[in-house]
């Protein structure tokens, strides 16, 4: 029996997100499926699963993006397929805020604002806390509530937030989101036993 691959899902796929996720994956010894980048996503769920299985190390970071498409777009279809695939163990999701014309939202366990502070309130794409607790608006978050994942961390627009998450600075907001996911999913406990 093969070991399930440890995966972190990210609901953004533009060039800024790609740079930030690649930067953070390297810091944690993981792999970013760079070809999952796209605005909107172009790879299907089965194609992404093949790439995850070929990745050299865990955790594997995968990006999904609907590019503002209303309802369940290509990115979300691929995300659901990957999240429910028997060969992967989803450690958590980084839910990325967006300014959507159609209010798609998801529940989140915690958010990180643009200053790197944890907040129980949702954040907007600039990383500024919103008024509602535990709720984040975004364009690729439509299906997250239906997934069985250990933790969903909400953040502003990855790689941006007025350059506070710039990859040249080590993408500190994205890095903190990954840290929370690795801690709360029990991944660190698993790796200590190896």
C-alpha positions as CSV (number, residue, x, y, z in Angstrom):
1,X,0.0,0.0,0.0
2,X,1.4,3.4,-0.9
3,X,1.5,6.3,1.5
4,X,-1.0,9.1,0.9
5,X,0.6,12.3,-0.3
6,X,0.4,15.2,2.1
7,X,-1.2,18.1,0.2
8,X,-2.0,21.8,0.9
9,X,-4.6,23.4,-1.4
10,X,-4.5,27.1,-2.3
11,X,-7.5,28.9,-3.9
12,X,-5.5,31.3,-6.1
13,X,-3.4,30.7,-9.2
14,X,-2.1,33.9,-10.6
15,X,1.6,34.7,-11.1
16,X,1.9,36.4,-7.7
17,X,0.4,33.4,-6.0
18,X,2.7,31.0,-7.9
19,X,5.9,32.9,-6.8
20,X,4.7,33.1,-3.2
21,X,3.8,29.4,-3.0
22,X,7.0,28.3,-4.7
23,X,8.9,30.4,-2.2
24,X,7.2,28.9,0.8
25,X,7.2,25.3,-0.5
26,X,11.0,25.5,-0.8
27,X,11.2,26.8,2.8
28,X,9.4,23.7,4.1
29,X,11.2,21.2,1.9
30,X,7.9,20.6,0.0
31,X,7.0,20.8,-3.7
32,X,4.8,23.3,-5.5
33,X,3.0,22.0,-8.6
34,X,3.9,25.1,-10.5
35,X,1.9,24.0,-13.6
36,X,-1.3,24.1,-11.5
37,X,-0.9,27.9,-11.8
38,X,-3.4,29.6,-14.0
39,X,-6.0,32.3,-13.9
40,X,-8.3,30.4,-14.4
41,X,-7.0,26.9,-13.7
42,X,-6.3,24.8,-16.9
43,X,-5.4,21.4,-15.5
44,X,-8.1,18.9,-14.6
45,X,-8.3,17.0,-11.3
46,X,-6.9,13.7,-12.8
47,X,-4.0,15.6,-14.4
48,X,-3.1,17.3,-11.1
49,X,-3.3,13.9,-9.2
50,X,-0.7,12.5,-11.6
51,X,1.6,15.5,-10.9
52,X,1.1,15.1,-7.1
53,X,2.1,11.5,-7.3
54,X,5.3,12.4,-9.2
55,X,6.3,15.2,-6.7
56,X,9.6,14.5,-5.0
57,X,8.6,15.4,-1.5
58,X,5.8,16.4,0.8
59,X,4.0,18.6,1.5
60,X,2.8,19.2,-2.0
61,X,1.3,22.6,-2.7
62,X,-1.4,22.9,-5.4
63,X,-3.1,26.0,-6.7
64,X,-6.7,26.4,-8.0
65,X,-8.3,29.5,-9.5
66,X,-11.7,30.2,-11.0
67,X,-10.9,33.7,-12.2
68,X,-14.2,35.1,-10.8
69,X,-16.4,32.5,-12.5
70,X,-19.8,32.4,-10.8
71,X,-20.6,29.1,-9.0
72,X,-18.4,26.0,-9.5
73,X,-15.8,26.7,-12.1
74,X,-12.9,24.6,-13.5
75,X,-10.7,25.4,-10.6
76,X,-13.2,24.3,-8.0
77,X,-14.1,21.1,-9.9
78,X,-10.4,20.2,-10.0
79,X,-10.0,21.2,-6.3
80,X,-12.9,18.9,-5.3
81,X,-11.5,16.0,-7.3
82,X,-8.1,16.3,-5.7
83,X,-9.4,16.9,-2.2
84,X,-11.6,13.7,-2.4
85,X,-9.0,11.5,-4.1
86,X,-8.0,8.4,-2.1
87,X,-4.2,8.9,-2.8
88,X,-4.0,12.3,-1.1
89,X,-4.3,13.5,2.5
90,X,-5.3,17.2,2.5
91,X,-3.5,18.9,5.4
92,X,-5.5,22.1,4.9
93,X,-6.6,24.9,2.6
94,X,-5.3,28.4,2.2
95,X,-8.5,30.3,1.2
96,X,-7.7,33.5,-0.6
97,X,-9.9,36.5,-0.4
98,X,-11.1,38.2,-3.6
99,X,-13.2,41.1,-4.5
100,X,-16.0,39.2,-6.1
101,X,-19.0,40.7,-7.9
102,X,-21.0,37.6,-6.8
103,X,-20.6,37.0,-3.1
104,X,-19.1,33.6,-2.9
105,X,-17.9,32.8,0.6
106,X,-16.7,30.0,2.8
107,X,-16.3,29.4,6.5
108,X,-12.7,29.6,7.8
109,X,-11.1,28.4,11.0
110,X,-8.8,31.5,11.3
111,X,-7.6,34.3,9.1
112,X,-4.3,36.2,8.9
113,X,-4.4,39.9,8.3
114,X,-1.8,41.9,6.3
115,X,0.3,42.5,9.4
116,X,0.6,38.7,10.0
117,X,-1.8,38.8,13.0
118,X,-4.4,36.1,13.5
119,X,-8.0,37.2,13.5
120,X,-11.3,35.4,13.9
121,X,-12.8,37.8,11.4
122,X,-12.6,37.3,7.6
123,X,-10.2,39.5,5.7
124,X,-10.5,41.2,2.3
125,X,-8.1,40.8,-0.6
126,X,-5.9,43.5,1.0
127,X,-5.6,41.6,4.2
128,X,-7.8,44.0,6.1
129,X,-10.2,42.4,8.7
130,X,-13.9,42.4,7.7
131,X,-16.9,42.6,10.0
132,X,-18.1,39.0,10.0
133,X,-16.4,36.3,12.1
134,X,-15.2,33.1,10.4
135,X,-16.3,34.0,6.9
136,X,-14.2,34.9,3.8
137,X,-15.3,36.1,0.4
138,X,-13.4,34.7,-2.6
139,X,-13.9,33.5,-6.1
140,X,-12.7,29.9,-5.7
141,X,-14.1,29.1,-2.3
142,X,-17.6,28.0,-3.4
143,X,-17.0,24.3,-2.5
144,X,-14.8,24.5,0.5
145,X,-17.5,24.0,3.1
146,X,-18.4,20.6,1.5
147,X,-14.8,19.3,2.0
148,X,-13.6,17.4,5.0
149,X,-10.3,19.1,5.7
150,X,-8.6,19.7,9.1
151,X,-8.2,23.5,8.7
152,X,-9.0,26.4,6.4
153,X,-6.9,29.5,6.8
154,X,-8.1,32.7,5.2
155,X,-5.7,35.3,3.8
156,X,-5.7,38.3,1.5
157,X,-4.4,38.1,-2.0
158,X,-1.4,35.8,-1.9
159,X,1.9,37.4,-2.9
160,X,0.4,40.9,-2.7
161,X,-1.3,42.7,0.2
162,X,0.5,45.9,-0.5
163,X,3.8,44.0,-0.9
164,X,3.5,42.6,2.6
165,X,3.5,39.0,1.2
166,X,6.0,39.6,-1.6
167,X,8.1,36.5,-2.5
168,X,11.2,38.6,-2.3
169,X,10.5,39.1,1.4
170,X,9.9,35.3,1.9
171,X,6.0,35.6,1.5
172,X,5.5,35.9,5.3
173,X,1.7,35.8,5.3
174,X,1.6,32.7,3.1
175,X,4.3,31.2,5.3
176,X,2.3,31.8,8.4
177,X,-0.8,30.2,6.9
178,X,1.3,27.1,6.0
179,X,2.7,27.0,9.5
180,X,-0.8,27.0,11.0
181,X,-1.9,24.2,8.6
182,X,1.1,22.0,9.4
183,X,0.6,22.5,13.2
184,X,-3.1,22.0,13.2
185,X,-3.2,19.1,10.8
186,X,-0.8,17.1,13.0
187,X,1.8,17.0,10.1
188,X,4.6,18.0,12.5
189,X,3.8,15.2,14.9
190,X,3.8,12.7,12.0
191,X,7.2,13.8,10.7
192,X,8.8,13.7,14.2
193,X,8.0,10.0,14.4
194,X,10.0,9.2,11.2
